[in-house]
């Protein structure tokens, strides 16, 4: 009896294995190239694309293979949008805010100054109007977009000199990515948009006076604390840092439906995992930076207030002259207002209490 049961189980297992192998062989073999905007040494943001590729490969038995390429291997960090559009690569992992020069509306797929935080942004994308509105926008560029990571609220950056007043930022050469630089230019900053892998050299050589990237874990890896010791917070222009996966529309439409579902699920998993990694790793990194002599400083309130006014004025101007911005920003702003109202009674109130209460307790 036992022998017959074992044999039956073995036959069933063999049949299942053969069926799986036959299914895998029946699936088309597809090879994509993915261009990343992030340096390879960042095992949070760069690794998200590798995670997507791994999940896709595993779920298709190796039939759908995506190779991930760092900036410069195929295209420059800021060249990935054009590369997807013209078919040089099938997909790219990047921050849409990098391309605000083509159209400011791109920034609404990532972060805008004094905008939503990570959870609020994900809510707008997943259960609000964010994804359908942005899909409509990207259609004109021949791209299908997927939220594929978020950094959470970022740090304000490393500065050679402490920022004590609004006057201290006048004429400051500041590496700040994307749309935040537009706002800060209006209050006297000379903004520089430099790829992540080139920031340290620019700061070390004095080409710039200050630089922001993401937060403690990644900033430490870039070594920014070695050439500037004042670490200002928070980044009012990066309340969150949504990262996007671009896929060429033609490449996407050519995928079997099963592969599309697998790819979309892999991006969703990477989206959650990236935020989790930053939340888990930033505290320890911040402790190491402070122990090494980094000086934490809040930005002056006058600077934040002036920048907030400048941002609101800019958004109003864009709404007057850019219909695509007006349509999507209108939805974004309404959702943001309601989300922040709710946060006053939920996360915001809870976090504020916990921060002040835990600070009174001795560390254990």
C-alpha positions as CSV (number, residue, x, y, z in Angstrom):
1,X,0.0,0.0,0.0
2,X,2.7,2.4,0.9
3,X,4.7,1.5,-2.2
4,X,1.6,2.1,-4.4
5,X,1.0,5.5,-2.7
6,X,4.7,6.5,-3.2
7,X,4.6,5.5,-6.8
8,X,1.3,7.4,-7.5
9,X,2.7,10.5,-5.8
10,X,5.9,10.2,-7.8
11,X,4.0,9.9,-11.0
12,X,1.9,12.9,-10.1
13,X,5.0,14.9,-9.3
14,X,6.7,13.9,-12.5
15,X,3.6,14.8,-14.5
16,X,3.4,18.2,-12.8
17,X,7.1,18.8,-13.5
18,X,6.7,17.9,-17.2
19,X,3.6,20.0,-17.5
20,X,5.4,23.0,-16.0
21,X,8.3,22.5,-18.3
22,X,6.0,22.2,-21.3
23,X,4.2,25.4,-20.2
24,X,7.6,27.2,-19.9
25,X,8.6,26.0,-23.3
26,X,5.3,27.1,-24.8
27,X,5.9,30.7,-23.5
28,X,7.7,33.1,-25.9
29,X,11.3,33.9,-24.9
30,X,11.6,37.6,-24.5
31,X,14.7,39.7,-23.7
32,X,14.4,43.3,-22.5
33,X,17.1,45.8,-21.5
34,X,16.4,48.1,-18.6
35,X,18.3,51.4,-18.2
36,X,18.6,52.7,-14.7
37,X,19.3,56.3,-13.6
38,X,20.9,55.1,-10.4
39,X,24.5,54.2,-9.4
40,X,25.1,50.5,-9.0
41,X,26.5,50.9,-5.4
42,X,23.1,52.0,-4.1
43,X,21.5,48.7,-2.9
44,X,18.2,50.3,-2.3
45,X,17.2,52.3,-5.3
46,X,19.3,50.6,-8.0
47,X,18.5,47.2,-6.6
48,X,14.7,47.7,-7.1
49,X,15.1,47.2,-10.8
50,X,17.2,44.1,-10.2
51,X,14.4,42.8,-8.0
52,X,11.9,43.3,-10.7
53,X,14.1,41.5,-13.2
54,X,14.6,38.6,-10.7
55,X,10.9,38.2,-10.0
56,X,10.0,38.3,-13.7
57,X,12.6,35.7,-14.5
58,X,11.5,33.4,-11.7
59,X,7.9,33.6,-12.5
60,X,8.4,32.8,-16.2
61,X,10.9,30.0,-15.7
62,X,13.6,32.2,-17.4
63,X,11.5,32.8,-20.5
64,X,11.2,36.6,-19.8
65,X,14.7,38.0,-19.1
66,X,15.4,41.6,-18.2
67,X,19.0,42.8,-18.0
68,X,19.6,45.9,-15.8
69,X,22.2,48.5,-16.9
70,X,23.7,51.3,-14.8
71,X,24.1,54.9,-16.1
72,X,26.6,55.0,-18.9
73,X,26.4,51.3,-19.9
74,X,23.7,52.0,-22.5
75,X,22.6,55.6,-22.0
76,X,23.3,58.4,-19.5
77,X,21.4,58.7,-16.3
78,X,19.2,61.4,-17.7
79,X,18.9,59.9,-21.1
80,X,16.6,57.0,-20.1
81,X,13.3,58.7,-21.1
82,X,14.5,59.3,-24.7
83,X,15.9,55.8,-24.8
84,X,12.5,54.2,-24.0
85,X,10.7,56.6,-26.4
86,X,13.0,55.7,-29.3
87,X,13.2,52.0,-28.6
88,X,16.9,51.9,-27.7
89,X,15.8,50.1,-24.5
90,X,12.4,48.5,-23.6
91,X,12.2,49.9,-20.1
92,X,13.9,52.2,-17.6
93,X,13.9,52.8,-13.8
94,X,14.1,56.5,-13.0
95,X,12.7,59.6,-11.3
96,X,10.2,61.4,-13.5
97,X,11.1,64.7,-11.8
98,X,14.4,64.6,-13.8
99,X,12.4,65.4,-16.9
100,X,10.5,68.4,-15.8
101,X,12.4,70.4,-18.5
102,X,10.4,68.6,-21.2
103,X,7.2,69.3,-19.4
104,X,6.7,70.3,-15.7
105,X,3.9,67.7,-15.5
106,X,6.5,65.0,-15.3
107,X,7.2,66.1,-11.7
108,X,3.7,65.1,-10.6
109,X,4.7,61.5,-11.1
110,X,7.5,61.8,-8.5
111,X,7.5,64.7,-6.1
112,X,6.8,68.4,-6.1
113,X,7.9,70.9,-3.4
114,X,5.5,70.9,-0.4
115,X,3.5,68.0,-1.8
116,X,2.4,64.6,-0.6
117,X,4.4,62.2,1.5
118,X,5.0,58.6,0.5
119,X,1.8,57.0,1.8
120,X,-0.3,59.9,0.4
121,X,1.3,59.6,-3.0
122,X,0.7,55.9,-3.1
123,X,-2.9,56.3,-2.1
124,X,-3.4,58.9,-4.9
125,X,-1.8,56.5,-7.4
126,X,-3.5,53.3,-6.3
127,X,-6.9,54.4,-5.2
128,X,-7.2,58.0,-6.5
129,X,-6.9,59.5,-9.9
130,X,-3.2,59.5,-10.1
131,X,-2.4,56.5,-12.2
132,X,-5.1,57.0,-14.9
133,X,-4.3,60.7,-15.2
134,X,-0.6,60.0,-15.6
135,X,-1.2,57.1,-18.0
136,X,-3.0,59.5,-20.2
137,X,-0.1,62.0,-20.0
138,X,2.5,59.3,-20.8
139,X,0.5,58.1,-23.8
140,X,1.8,61.1,-25.8
141,X,5.3,59.9,-25.1
142,X,4.7,56.3,-26.1
143,X,5.3,55.1,-22.5
144,X,3.4,53.0,-19.9
145,X,4.3,54.0,-16.3
146,X,4.4,52.0,-13.1
147,X,5.1,53.2,-9.6
148,X,8.2,51.2,-8.7
149,X,9.6,52.5,-5.4
150,X,9.5,55.4,-3.0
151,X,12.2,56.9,-0.8
152,X,9.9,58.5,1.7
153,X,10.6,62.1,2.9
154,X,14.2,63.0,2.1
155,X,16.9,65.0,3.9
156,X,17.6,68.5,2.8
157,X,21.2,67.9,2.0
158,X,24.8,68.4,3.0
159,X,26.1,72.0,3.2
160,X,29.7,73.3,3.6
161,X,28.3,76.1,5.7
162,X,25.3,76.1,8.1
163,X,22.2,77.7,6.8
164,X,21.0,80.0,9.6
165,X,18.9,82.5,7.6
166,X,17.3,83.0,4.3
167,X,20.2,85.3,3.3
168,X,22.6,82.3,3.6
169,X,21.2,80.6,0.6
170,X,21.5,83.5,-1.8
171,X,23.8,82.6,-4.5
172,X,24.4,79.1,-3.1
173,X,25.4,76.5,-5.8
174,X,23.2,73.6,-4.7
175,X,22.8,70.2,-6.3
176,X,19.1,69.6,-6.2
177,X,17.4,67.2,-8.6
178,X,14.5,68.2,-10.6
179,X,11.6,70.5,-9.8
180,X,12.8,71.5,-6.4
181,X,15.5,73.5,-8.1
182,X,13.0,75.6,-10.0
183,X,11.4,76.7,-6.7
184,X,14.6,77.4,-4.9
185,X,15.9,79.4,-7.9
186,X,13.1,81.8,-7.1
187,X,14.4,82.5,-3.7
188,X,18.1,82.9,-4.7
189,X,19.6,79.5,-5.0
190,X,21.7,78.5,-8.1
191,X,20.4,75.0,-8.7
192,X,22.4,72.3,-10.4
193,X,20.9,69.0,-11.7
194,X,23.7,66.5,-11.4
195,X,23.4,62.6,-11.6
196,X,23.8,60.8,-8.3
197,X,27.1,59.2,-9.4
198,X,28.7,62.6,-10.0
199,X,27.6,64.4,-6.9
200,X,30.6,63.6,-4.6
201,X,33.2,64.8,-7.1
202,X,31.3,68.1,-7.8
203,X,31.1,68.8,-4.0
204,X,34.7,67.8,-3.3
205,X,36.0,70.0,-6.1
206,X,33.9,73.0,-5.0
207,X,31.8,73.0,-8.3
208,X,28.9,73.1,-5.9
209,X,28.5,74.4,-2.3
210,X,25.9,71.9,-1.2
211,X,24.1,68.7,-2.4
212,X,21.0,66.7,-1.6
213,X,20.4,63.2,-2.8
214,X,18.0,61.1,-0.8
215,X,18.7,60.3,2.8
216,X,21.2,59.0,5.4
217,X,21.7,55.5,4.0
218,X,22.3,56.5,0.4
219,X,24.0,59.8,1.2
220,X,26.5,57.9,3.4
221,X,27.3,55.5,0.6
222,X,28.0,58.5,-1.7
223,X,30.4,59.8,0.9
224,X,28.8,63.3,1.0
225,X,29.6,63.7,4.7
226,X,33.3,63.5,3.9
227,X,33.3,66.9,2.2
228,X,30.4,68.8,3.9
229,X,29.5,68.4,7.6
230,X,26.2,70.3,8.0
231,X,23.2,68.0,7.2
232,X,20.0,70.1,6.9
233,X,16.5,68.7,7.2
234,X,13.8,68.1,6.0
235,X,13.6,68.3,2.2
236,X,10.5,70.4,1.9
237,X,10.8,69.9,-1.9
238,X,10.9,66.1,-1.5
239,X,8.1,65.1,0.8
240,X,8.4,61.8,-1.0
241,X,10.5,60.4,-3.8
242,X,8.4,58.2,-6.0
243,X,10.4,56.2,-8.5
244,X,8.9,55.1,-11.8
245,X,9.3,52.3,-14.2
246,X,9.0,53.3,-17.8
247,X,8.0,50.8,-20.4
248,X,7.8,51.5,-24.2
249,X,4.2,51.2,-25.2
250,X,5.0,49.0,-28.2
251,X,7.1,46.7,-26.1
252,X,4.4,46.5,-23.5
253,X,1.6,45.8,-26.0
254,X,3.8,43.0,-27.5
255,X,4.0,41.2,-24.2
256,X,1.7,38.2,-23.5
257,X,-1.0,39.1,-21.0
258,X,0.5,36.7,-18.5
259,X,3.9,38.5,-18.7
260,X,2.2,41.8,-18.3
261,X,0.6,40.7,-15.1
262,X,3.9,39.3,-13.8
263,X,5.7,42.5,-14.6
264,X,3.1,44.7,-13.0
265,X,3.1,42.6,-9.8
266,X,6.9,42.7,-9.7
267,X,6.9,46.5,-9.8
268,X,4.3,46.7,-7.1
269,X,6.4,44.5,-4.8
270,X,9.5,46.5,-5.5
271,X,7.5,49.7,-4.7
272,X,6.7,48.5,-1.2
273,X,10.1,46.9,-0.6
274,X,12.1,50.1,-1.4
275,X,10.2,52.2,1.1
276,X,10.6,49.4,3.7
277,X,14.4,49.3,3.1
278,X,14.8,53.1,3.6
279,X,12.6,53.1,6.7
280,X,14.7,50.2,8.1
281,X,18.2,51.4,7.2
282,X,18.0,55.2,7.5
283,X,18.0,55.4,11.3
284,X,21.2,53.4,11.8
285,X,22.9,55.4,9.0
286,X,21.9,58.7,10.6
287,X,23.4,57.5,13.9
288,X,26.7,56.6,12.2
289,X,26.8,60.0,10.4
290,X,26.3,61.9,13.6
291,X,28.8,59.8,15.5
292,X,31.3,60.7,12.8
293,X,30.9,64.4,13.3
294,X,28.0,65.4,11.0
295,X,26.0,68.3,12.4
296,X,22.2,68.0,12.0
297,X,20.4,71.3,11.5
298,X,16.8,72.2,10.6
299,X,16.2,74.6,7.8
300,X,15.2,78.1,9.0
301,X,11.4,78.5,9.0
302,X,11.8,81.7,7.1
303,X,13.4,79.8,4.3
304,X,10.6,77.2,4.2
305,X,7.9,79.8,4.3
306,X,9.5,81.8,1.5
307,X,9.9,78.6,-0.6
308,X,6.3,77.6,0.1
309,X,5.0,80.9,-1.3
310,X,7.3,80.6,-4.3
311,X,6.0,77.1,-5.0
312,X,2.4,78.2,-4.8
313,X,3.0,81.0,-7.2
314,X,4.8,78.7,-9.6
315,X,2.0,76.2,-9.6
316,X,-0.6,78.9,-10.3
317,X,1.5,80.2,-13.2
318,X,1.8,76.7,-14.7
319,X,-1.9,76.1,-14.3
320,X,-2.6,79.2,-16.4
321,X,-0.4,78.1,-19.3
322,X,-0.1,74.3,-19.3
323,X,-3.4,72.4,-19.6
324,X,-1.8,69.0,-18.8
325,X,-0.3,70.4,-15.6
326,X,-3.6,72.1,-14.7
327,X,-5.6,68.9,-15.1
328,X,-3.3,66.6,-13.1
329,X,-2.2,69.1,-10.5
330,X,-5.8,69.9,-9.7
331,X,-6.4,66.3,-8.8
332,X,-3.1,66.1,-6.9
333,X,-3.7,69.2,-4.9
334,X,-7.2,68.2,-3.9
335,X,-6.1,64.8,-2.8
336,X,-3.1,66.3,-0.9
337,X,-5.3,68.7,1.0
338,X,-7.6,66.0,2.1
339,X,-4.8,63.6,3.0
340,X,-3.1,66.2,5.1
341,X,-6.3,67.1,6.9
342,X,-6.8,63.4,7.8
343,X,-3.1,63.1,8.9
344,X,-3.8,65.8,11.5
345,X,-6.0,63.4,13.3
346,X,-4.1,60.2,12.6
347,X,-0.4,59.7,11.6
348,X,0.6,63.3,12.1
349,X,-0.8,63.6,15.7
350,X,0.4,60.1,16.6
351,X,3.9,60.7,15.2
352,X,4.2,64.1,16.9
353,X,3.3,62.6,20.3
354,X,5.6,59.6,20.0
355,X,8.6,61.8,18.8
356,X,8.3,64.1,21.9
357,X,7.5,61.3,24.3
358,X,10.3,58.9,23.2
359,X,12.8,61.7,23.3
360,X,12.2,62.1,27.0
361,X,13.0,58.4,27.7
362,X,16.6,57.3,28.1
363,X,17.9,55.0,25.4
364,X,18.1,51.3,26.3
